[in-house]
Every structure is written in structure tokens, then in C-alpha cells.
């Protein structure tokens, strides 16, 4: 009988897989695959965080541009209202 013991540790925010085995076994490739998947997971979490921050920045920029557009439209409407009503095109 082969005894296997696995533990997932969090060290400084990084996930690591620790395996304690009494004998070398066919589970070594599985442990390597799990470590690779954990590394990919951490990369995806980081990418997701960066994309979320970028989305928030783009939303703020959009809101600012919408506000500026609204103000510009109000100024144009005000200028149009100031034009003499009886002014003829030349």
C-alpha cells in the first residue's frame, strides 16, 4: 500500500502544492500538473484583477466624456437661442 499526503499551502499569496509520499509513484506527473494549473490560475486571477481595474478606468473616462458632451450641448443650445430669430442666411 502506498500512502500519499497532499497539502495546498498559501505562502505570500502564492499557492503551492506539497506532496509527501512514501514511495515514488505515478502521482508525480499529477502533482506537476496540479502545480502548473495553480500557476495558471494565479496568472488568470492577476489578469482578471488588471482587466477589472482597466474597465473601471474606462467607465470613469466614459462618464467624464458624457458629462463634457452634455455641457457642450447645453452651451451650443444656449448660443443657438441667442441668434436673432429674424436673421436671414446670406
Order of alpha helices (4+ residues) and beta strands (2+ residues): beta-beta-alpha
